[in-house]
Amino acid sequence: MSNTLTASPSTCPICGDTNLCAMADQPNASDCWCREVNIPQQLIDQANSQNKDRYCICQNCAQRANALAQEI
């Protein structure tokens, strides 16, 4: 049995929740919450290693990763 999540542009590749990315839902969108936050490169690399295409990480995963990075 695999832990790999089914990738979808509107689903976070880390946790599987909806990522609420405006750009994933509407490719012509010009603004999204994800453009306003720092997403650690390690988290992006983890998400991309699990999927051959790039998908958006959700706000909760980005916030958790940033909180963990600040603790170190």
C-alpha positions, 0 to 999 in steps of 0.5 A: 500500500502506498502513501502517495496522494493522488495529485490534483492542481487544487489539492495540497500534495503534502496533506491532501486538503484543498489548497485554496489556490486561486491560480490552480482554480483559475489559470488566468488569476493574478493574485493568490494567498500563495504569492504573499507567503514564504514557502520553504524550499524544502517543502516545495522539493518534497511536494515535487518529489512526490509528483511529476508536475508542480502543485500548490501546497496549502496554507496550513502546510506552509504555515506549519513549515514556517513555524517549524523553521523558526523553532530551529 
